[in-house]
Amino acid sequence: MRNVSLQTWFGHNAEKIIKNKGMTKRAVSEKCGIPYSTLNSMLKGYRAVTLDTVIALSEATGEAPSTFLPPQFKEQNQALADA
């Protein structure tokens, strides 16, 4: 994986999920209650992403919240679960 920031990774991943669901960023924005300009700034990596954002996007797209998390977060959680 390239050396990219978590915000950039999140944005690329979230846009891919939205596209694969056949949705637009505007539709997701309306469905999850995040203003379009705010959502777009998060997806472009200009604005920090919060857990509330991940949950809202999860509910709007029907994907599990973990789908929006980078692999290293999942690895850390698995290591904690195995301990």
N, C-alpha and C positions, 0 to 999 in steps of 0.2 A: 504494500500500500504506500502511496506517495506520502510525503510529509505534509499533511494539510491540517489546518486547525480543526478543532471539534465543531466549531460553528459552520465552517465551510463544508465539512463532511455531512453534518446534519442537513444543511440546505440542499446539497446534491441528492442525498438519500430521500429526503422528504419530497422533493420535486419529482423524483423517479416514482415514488409510491403514488403520489397524486396522479401522475400521468398514467401509470399502469391501471389505476382504478377508473380511468376514463373521465376524470374530473378536471376542472380548471381550478387554478389558485383562487379565483374570485368566488367560485361555488364553495370551496372549502372554507374560505374566509367567512362567508355568510353563514355557513352551517355551524362553524365553531365559535362565531362571535368575536373573532379577532379582526380588527380593521384591515382591509386589504393592504394598505401601505405598510402597516406594522408586520403583517405576515410576510410580505415580499421582502422587507428589510431583513427579517430573520432568515429567510431562505437564501438570501444573497450573502449572508454572513456579516451583515453590518450591525445587527442587533443581537443581544444575548437571548438565548432560548432558556425558558424555565420549565420546570416539571409540569406546571399548569398548561403550558403550551403543548408539551408532548401529549398530555392526557386529552386536551381539546382536539388535537389533530387525530389522535387515535379514535376518539368517538366520532369525529366527522368522516373519517375514511373507513371505519370498521376494521382497522388493523390493530393488533396488540401494541400496547405502548412500547414494548421491547423492540419492536420492528424499527422504531425511530432512533434507537440507541446504537452508538458505535460498538464494534466488536469487543474492544477492550473493556467496556462496561459489563458486557455479558460474561466475559472471561472472569472478571473480578467477582461477580455475583456467583458464578458457578464454583469458584474456589472457596468462597465463604460457605456455600451450601454443602460442599464436600468436607469441610473442616469439622 
